[in-house]
Amino acid sequence: MNRPLVGTLATAALGAATLLGTVGTAHAAPQDQHPTQKKTKAVDFAGSVALSNCSGSVVRMPGSKADDPALVMSNGHCLEGGMPGAGEVVVDKPSSRSFTLLDKSAGKLGTIKATKVAYATMTDTDVSLYETGSTYAEIEKKYQIKPLELATEHPAKDAKISIVSGYWKKIYSCGIDGFAPTLKEGEWTWKDSVRYTPECQIIGGTSGSPVVDTATGKVTAVNNTSNESGEECTLNNPCEVDENGKTTVREGIGYAQETYQIPKCFGDGNKLDLNAEGCVLPKPKATRH
């Protein structure tokens, strides 16, 4: 997986010049597009956040209201308490984690704080969703920032995407090469993972970045790992397993976990309901039926 980083160590290792050189720019649709080409929406840093060791974003469900507590999405492996084990699901765990909110040009706007981890796991997917002490309306009034919306449809092969890292203040642009039925890394297994085309050379600290479909402007996945050195199914070296059990290693290729299924697990007031119709997120062992 894209290892969580300690900010001071990462900055010291790369140097200020390198950090300045990696700042991404918004990708707007070309002005002279052919009528048959699919238009793209501008993608910038607005709504993205920097965690102490990862990236993330302020997200809303399609049915979220302005006065609902805002949610911040990142990876399960970015949790401040350490990575959940295989089969572990975290729900409603108190948290006071801070997130640095960015504007469209990656400037720091301020800090929002979590009240709890609403949901987190590294089983079947790799996601964390924090409930914050601020509503969407409060964030918009104070910072003029709107949340990113989670898509409700499965991502499409060949779709153009932007991976927005609040930690590195960099945007990676590439496409969806395809999907891995099963992705294995160390003790963890993820289902139906997004595989990037080679252009997106993600690194540690990009974990938890929203993957934005440039045709819709909606979040279609959450960035989480890449095969760093060509090893098979080891930590930081995920491998793909197809329907027939064949294992494939793609050195240098990055992956993300789909998020279209998440909205069905959140109801009124952005409250988690793992028993809601259509919700397929893993449940804590004690509540599984």
Salt bridges, closest charged atoms under 4 A:
GLU80 OE1 - ARG97 NH1 3.55
ASP92 OD1 - LYS116 NZ 3.04
ASP124 OD2 - LYS191 NZ 3.82
ASP126 OD2 - HIS77 ND1 2.71
GLU131 OE1 - LYS116 NZ 3.95
GLU131 OE1 - LYS271 NZ 3.48
GLU140 OE2 - LYS146 NZ 2.74
GLU149 OE1 - ARG60 NH1 3.12
GLU149 OE2 - LYS218 NZ 3.69
ASP158 OD1 - LYS157 NZ 3.43
ASP177 OD2 - ARG195 NH1 2.93
ASP192 OD2 - HIS154 NE2 2.76
GLU228 OE1 - ARG3 NH1 2.95
GLU240 OE2 - ARG195 NE 2.73
GLU240 OE2 - ARG250 NE 2.80
GLU258 OE2 - HIS154 NE2 3.04
